[in-house]
C-alpha cells in the first residue's frame, strides 16, 4: 500500500498519483506504517502518572462542583494531563514539551506550597509534611529526568529510531 504524503489516504501499490489532491505517491511506504515505536517502561510510567493526575484533578473538580465551587484551573490541568498522557504514548514532541512545562509549573507550585506551609505554621510542621513534600518533589524530578534522557528524546525527535 502507498500513502499520500499530503492527505494520508492509502492506495494500492500500482497507484502513481493521489486522485484527491494530485500528489505523487512515494514508492516506499512510510516509516510509521512499517514499524511501531517501542515505548520504554519509564516513559509508560510517566504517561500513566499524567493520566492518573488528570483523573485526580477532574475528581477534585467534581467534588468542588458538588459543594458549589468551580475551579477552572482544575478543569484545564485535568484535561491537559489526559492529553499529555496520550501524547507521550504516541511520542509527540509537542506533548513532550507540554509535559515538561507542566512539570516546571509543578516544581514552582511545590516550592510555593512548601514555603506557604512552613512560613504560616504556628507550630513546627510534622515530619509527615516533610516526607510528603520531599516525595512529591523527587517524583517530579524523576519525571523530568525520564523525559530528558537521551534514549527517550530520540523517540520524540528521530523518525528513524523506531523498533519493530
ABEGO torsion letter per residue (X at the ends): XBBBAAAGBBBBAABABBAAAGBBBBABBBAAAABBBBBBAAAAAAAAAAAAAAAAAAAAAAAAAAAGBBBAAAAAAAAAAAAAAAAAAAGBAAAAAAAAAAAAAAAAAAAAAAAAAAAABABBBBAAAAAAAAAAAAAAAAAAAAAABAAAAAAAABAAABBX
